[in-house]
Amino acid sequence: MKIVNYAGFRESAKARLPHFLFEYIDGGSYDEHTLRRNVSDFKKVTLRQKVLRDVSNPNTSTTLFGRDMALPIALAPIGIAGFYRRRGETQAVRAAEAAGIPIVLSTMSCCPVEEVRKASQRSFWMQLYMIRDRGFMTDFLKRMETAGIDTLFLTVDLAINGIRYRDRIGGLAGSQSLLKRPGRLFDILFHPAWAWDVGINGRPLIIGNVAPAMPNGAGLVQFQAWVARNFDPSVTYKDIAWLRQHWKGKLVLKGITDPGDAAMAVQEGMDGIVVSNHGGRQLDGSLSSIAALPAVRDAVQGKMTILLDGGIRSGLDVLRAMALGADGVLLGRAWAYALAARGEAGVKSMLDIIKEELEVAMALTGQNDVRKLDSDLALTQP
Ligand SMILES: Cc1cc2nc3c(=O)[nH]c(=O)nc-3n(C[C@H](O)[C@H](O)[C@H](O)COP(=O)(O)O)c2cc1C
């Protein structure tokens, strides 16, 4: 099947993945209103069509957090990507690198940061959750430094886990061993390509970054129990001050949608924020990312870098986000599905498609440089 867009990668991933994994990626919290809004609100951003400008050479490159990038895009942190394809994070980082962009590697990746770093020519960005055990945190930060990471994304919209019905019904949630859950064996047997690629050849299927803190096994079930014990819901800027003392690189807060929180991030000297609601997986009923962006942009007043994620399905959406004030975007499910569908080649092909779509959108709106978009480009906003 020829895949030409996001929908094609999603369909192909659905066919290849065991049901419980597809549901984990595809789902959001509660009735998934925010998840749907993240996508539908993008369609409410009407762009101005501008003609008769020389658009023969559009520039899509930019610099974010000191890194030159071919596109204003990075791969968002996505947990357990090694469950979607064999050593998935290493495949994704190679594809991102080939497209000239970084990945933000999830703390919850299967491949530890050292393995992903070995697979790549250059360093990348890293996502972090605040863990209660500060000893683990200091060791982890040292590992990041050794791997040459210079920019950390601290995820702040997951003080505790959102409630996701799809995971509870047929998916990942629960304390029973994954293989022992009803219907699981059949689910896997009906997806033999996945079983061979990941189930047999993709081992160890553990959460590599936190494995050192879990001597009795870092499989999914043990990991979920570890998260429940160790994620720190008491985090405030006091803890971020602690982080600042132990981390000399750049620090970005991921999961801001409120203008007051954004102004606070500026005041506290953050290097940037990601306008994000965790892909609709946390607070259902909250604003979509794209609807939240204009007020956040006004609060920030150009004093730090603003990225956005949530609902970006095409290069046209990338331009829409940037027209409303984002300096760049992260792609979440888009790369998770591309990876599950076609591995490294899939992620590269998805990025090629997004690049072409962005160039076309720029040309048809008369824009030559993604860093210098016309300020009146968006006619309407959600
Ligand atoms: C399967 C899945 C796993 C995710 N894992 C993480 C994670 O480990 N850390 C994190 O900060 N965000 C995580 N996110 C949120 C993404 O980084 C991102 O905010 C979201 O996917 C953007 O929305 P989109 O999928 O519509 O592009 C995850 C999202 C999905 C779909």
The ligand as an SDF file (V2000), in Angstrom:
LIG
                    3D

 31 33  0  0  0  0  0  0  0  0999 V2000
    2.0420    6.7530   22.8230 C   0  0  0  0  0  0  0  0  0  0  0  0
    2.4670    8.0570   23.4130 C   0  0  0  0  0  0  0  0  0  0  0  0
    3.4690    8.0710   24.3760 C   0  0  0  0  0  0  0  0  0  0  0  0
    3.8880    9.2880   24.9170 C   0  0  0  0  0  0  0  0  0  0  0  0
    4.9230    9.3010   25.8200 N   0  0  0  0  0  0  0  0  0  0  0  0
    5.3640   10.4880   26.3070 C   0  0  0  0  0  0  0  0  0  0  0  0
    6.4790   10.5300   27.1990 C   0  0  0  0  0  0  0  0  0  0  0  0
    7.0750    9.5020   27.5310 O   0  0  0  0  0  0  0  0  0  0  0  0
    6.8620   11.7410   27.6620 N   0  0  0  0  0  0  0  0  0  0  0  0
    6.2260   12.9110   27.3020 C   0  0  0  0  0  0  0  0  0  0  0  0
    6.6250   13.9910   27.7520 O   0  0  0  0  0  0  0  0  0  0  0  0
    5.1900   12.8890   26.4430 N   0  0  0  0  0  0  0  0  0  0  0  0
    4.7520   11.7170   25.9340 C   0  0  0  0  0  0  0  0  0  0  0  0
    3.7040   11.7030   25.0540 N   0  0  0  0  0  0  0  0  0  0  0  0
    3.1260   12.9830   24.5870 C   0  0  0  0  0  0  0  0  0  0  0  0
    3.8730   13.4650   23.3350 C   0  0  0  0  0  0  0  0  0  0  0  0
    5.1830   13.8540   23.6420 O   0  0  0  0  0  0  0  0  0  0  0  0
    3.1790   14.6610   22.6700 C   0  0  0  0  0  0  0  0  0  0  0  0
    2.9700   15.6650   23.6220 O   0  0  0  0  0  0  0  0  0  0  0  0
    1.8550   14.3040   21.9950 C   0  0  0  0  0  0  0  0  0  0  0  0
    1.9150   13.0240   21.4190 O   0  0  0  0  0  0  0  0  0  0  0  0
    1.5370   15.3300   20.9060 C   0  0  0  0  0  0  0  0  0  0  0  0
    0.3110   15.0730   20.3150 O   0  0  0  0  0  0  0  0  0  0  0  0
    0.1360   14.3160   18.9010 P   0  0  0  0  0  0  0  0  0  0  0  0
    0.3240   12.8800   19.1990 O   0  0  0  0  0  0  0  0  0  0  0  0
   -1.2530   14.6670   18.5100 O   0  0  0  0  0  0  0  0  0  0  0  0
    1.1860   14.8530   17.9450 O   0  0  0  0  0  0  0  0  0  0  0  0
    3.2750   10.4980   24.5110 C   0  0  0  0  0  0  0  0  0  0  0  0
    2.2590   10.4570   23.5400 C   0  0  0  0  0  0  0  0  0  0  0  0
    1.8540    9.2590   22.9970 C   0  0  0  0  0  0  0  0  0  0  0  0
    0.7930    9.2630   21.9200 C   0  0  0  0  0  0  0  0  0  0  0  0
  1  2  1  0
  2  3  1  0
  2 30  2  0
  3  4  2  0
  4  5  1  0
  4 28  1  0
  5  6  2  0
  6  7  1  0
  6 13  1  0
  7  8  2  0
  7  9  1  0
  9 10  1  0
 10 11  2  0
 10 12  1  0
 12 13  2  0
 13 14  1  0
 14 15  1  0
 14 28  1  0
 15 16  1  0
 16 17  1  0
 16 18  1  0
 18 19  1  0
 18 20  1  0
 20 21  1  0
 20 22  1  0
 22 23  1  0
 23 24  1  0
 24 25  2  0
 24 26  1  0
 24 27  1  0
 28 29  2  0
 29 30  1  0
 30 31  1  0
M  END
$$$$
